[in-house]
Amino acid sequence: MTSKFLSIGECMVEMTPTPDGTYAMGFAGDTLNTAWYARKTFPANWQISYLTAVGKDQVSSEMLDFLTASGIGTEHIRSLNDRTVGLYMIHLNEGERSFAYWRSNSAARCLAADPAHLESALSSADVIYFSGITLAILHDQDRQRFFSAIVRAKAGGAQIAFDTNLRPKLWPDLETLRKVTMEAAALADIILPSFEDEERYFGDADPKVTAQRYRATGTPLVIVKNGPEDVLCASAEAIETHAVLRAEAIVDTTAAGDSFNSGFLANHFQGGSLADSVLAGSRLASAVIGNRGALIDGLVSAQA
């Protein structure tokens, strides 16, 4: 029986630095990265699909071709006449990355603008995955429409996974970021925050504080990532920590959290223990950050 994992957000043109000082063009974005690695880690009887919006220009067509070639379903992607896709450029400094973005009028900002389209996409999914960036790029009215559709999908049996992915530059102020993040958390079954962000933008003293804050919304499971440190897992039964597999060398941390989420969720939805799911996620993430760019072929089989 086929199950469906639906990832929602913005796929962008990615310009990645190469060793010779030039840039290579690809496609990436936080929720797209997770969908791409989900196709590598979930069993064949899972359909992996993406929900976004693109334009009708050449680069949008190339993006759709890329998704299809990657085994990611594009049936829920709208093509708009008056928009195109966003672009970002990665800058690296000793493995740590910074970004420059061109996305203010991207088509993906309209991904929740069509109520019927949104309802159809979410109602067909068994697992729905989105991030704080997904929420940040939406207009206020579209975001509330998105939340309402999530509520209905959850009532229909879908599991909701949410990576908080806090990016203040996409929000009008920190108060709005915090408010919307907590609204989304209350709808999720699994929350996957990164402690570095939560410490910086919510003022959390330690990962346990992060887990308790999100658990207080009623979320059944919170998985707090913390770079190379132990992952803290909080559920109704217990709070436990599990060691991660550390990278031998850090080349580029792009997509570290996104790939962890894929490995964790794939193992979790196959009935794996929290310890095994954390190990699966960290194994993939450690391999990803040993390479340049967000999407690295050949890592899953090599690390399995």
N, C-alpha and C positions, 0 to 999 in steps of 0.2 A: 504494500500500500504506500502511495506517495504522500509525503508530507512537504509542506512549503515554508521556506524561510524567506521572509520579505524584509529587505533592508531599504531604508528610506533616507534620502538626503541629497547631497550635491556631488556629482562627479565633475571634476575639473580637468583642464589641460594642465599637466605637470611638467615643469622645466627643471630637470635634475642636473646638477654639476657632474662633470665627468673628470677622470684623472688628468686629462690633457687640457683642462681649463675651459672646455666648451660645455654646452648644455644639450641634453637629450630630451626629446619630447615624448611624453607618455600621458596616461590618464590615471587619475587617482582622486582621493578625497576620503575623509575618515570612514563614512559608512560604506562607500564603495570598496575601500581596502578590506573591510571586514567581510563584505559579500564575496570578494574575490578569493580571500583565503577560506571563507566558508565553503566555497565550491571545491576547494582542495581537501578540506578536512571532514565535511559531512559525508555520510554514505551516499551512494548513487541513487537511493530511493528518496532522497530529499531534493526537491526543486529549489534552487536558489534564484530569486528574482530581485529586481531593483525598481524602486519607485522614485522618479524624479521628473524633470522636464528639461528639454533641450530645444535648440533652434531647428531650422530647416536648411542650414548652410552646410558647407563641406566638412568643417571640423565636427559638427554635431553628427553628421552621417558617419564619420570615421569613429567617433566615440561609440555609437550604437553598434557598429561592426566589431569594435573591440570587445564590447560586453558580450555580444553573441558568440564570438570566437572563444571567449573565456568560459562559456557555459553558463552565463548569467542571463536569466530571462528578462526581456525588454518589453513584455506585453503591457506593462503598466506605465510606460514612459510616454508622456505627451510631447509632441513636437509643435512648437509655437512659431508663428510667422515673424514676429517682431522682436525676437530675442535670440541670444546665442549662449554658449556655455562660458563659465568663468575660467580664469587662468591663475596659476600661482607659480612662483619661482622659489626654489630652495637655496638657501645659503648655509654652508657648513663651516663650523669652527670646532675642530677637535671632536668630531662626531656629533656635536649638538647642532640642531638646525634652527634657523629662523626663516621666516617666509615673507615674501612680498605678494600681495593679492590684487587681482583685477576681477571683481565679481559683483559690483554694486547693482548691476542691472541684469544679472544672469537669469536665464530661463528657470533655473531650479527654485528661485524665489516664488514661483507660481505653482509649485508642485501640489499644493493643497487648495488651489483656487476653484477647481471644478468639483462640486460636492458629489455628484454621481460617480465620477471617475475614482475619487478617493474612497468612497464607500465600497465600490466594487473591488478595488485592490486589497483593502484591509480585510474585507469579509472573507476573502479566499485564502488567507494565511493562517498557518498553525503557530508560527513564531514571527513576531513583528519586532524589528530592531531599528532604533533611531538614536540620535545623539543630541547633545546640547547645541551643536552646530545646526542640525536639522531645524531645531526650534528657532534659533537665532536669525536664520535667513528668511523666516516667514513673516508676512505682515500680520498685525495683531488679529484681524478678523480671520485670516486663514489659519493662524495658530489655534484659535479657539475651535474652529471647524475641525482641525486635525485632532485636538483633544477629544472632542465629541465622538469622532469616528473611532478613536482608540478605545473609548469606553464601550462602544457598541461591539467592537471586535472582541474585546476582552469578555464581555457578557456572552458572546457566541463561542467562547472556548479558546481563543488565541492566548498564547503566552507573550508577555510584553517584556522586552529587554532594552535597557536604557543605559547608554554611556554618557555621563554628565558632560564630559568634554567642555570645560568652561573656557570660553574665549571672550573676555570682556570687550575687545575691540569691535565685536559684532553686535553689542548691546548698547542701548542709550546710556545706561549707568549700571552700577553694581547691584543696586536695589532691584532693578528689573530682572537682571540675570538670576539673582537668588530666588526671587519670587516665582519666576517661571520654572526654574529648575526644580523647586520643591513641589510645584503643581504637577509636573511630569512624574516626579518620583512617586507621588501618591497613586499613580496609574500603573506603575511597573511591577512586574513579578520578580525581575532580576535587575539590580542596579550595579554598574561597573565603573565606579569613580576612580580617579587617580589621586592619591593623597597629596601630591605636590600641588595640584590645582586647588583642592579643597582647603588645604592649609592656607594658601595664598589668598583665596577669594571668599572663603567662609570663616577663616580664622580658627580652623580646627587645630587643637593641640596635638592630637595624635590620631592614627587610623581608627582607633576604637571610637573616638568622638564622632568621626565621619560616619562610621557604620551605625552608631546609635541614632544619629540625627536622621538618617534615611530610614532606618528601621521604624522610627517613631511615626512615619507616614503610613505605616501598614504594609510596607513592602516585605514580602516573605524572605528574600535573600539579597544580601549586599556583599559584593566582592570588591574589597579595597586594594587596588594595585599600588605598589610603592617602589617603583623602579627595581633595583636589584635586591631589595629587602623582602621579607616574608609578605605574602598576601594574607590579608585578614578577611575571613569569611564569617558573616553574621547571619544567623537564621533564628527562627523561633525556638529551636532546640538548643543552640549553643553559639558561642563565639570561639572560633578556632583560627590558628595561623598555620600556614603551610609554606615551606621553603620553595623558592623558584630555582630553575636552572639558569645560572648566570652565563652571560655571553663571554666567550674567550677574548673577543676584541670588539670594541665599539667603533663602527665605521660611520653609521648614520642611524639615528634613533627614529627617523620617520617611520610611522606605522607600527611602532612597537606595541602600543596599547591596542590598536585596531586588530593586529594579528593575534595578540593574546586573547582578545575577546572571541575570535573565531575558534581558536583551539579549545578554549574553555567551554564555549557553548556547544560545540560539536560533541565533546566528550560528555558534557552534562546531559544533553538531550538523548544520549545513548545509554543513560543510566549510570554513568561513571560517578565515583565518589568525588567529594570536593577536593581531596588531595590529588587524585588522578587528574581531575579537570584542571586544577591549577598547574600541575606538571605539564600537561598537554599544551596549555596556553603559553607557559613560560618557555617551553622547548621551542615552539615556533617563533616566539618573539625574540629569543636569543639568537636564532639563526637570521632573522630578518635584519636585526641591527648590526650584524656583521657584514652587511652588504650596502651598497648605495641605492637609494630610491625606495619607494613604498612597496612595489609589487615585484617579488623575486621568485622566478620560476625554480622548480626543482627542490624546494626546501622541505616540503611535507614528507615526501617519500624518503628523503635523506635523513630526516630527523625522527621518523616513525619508529 
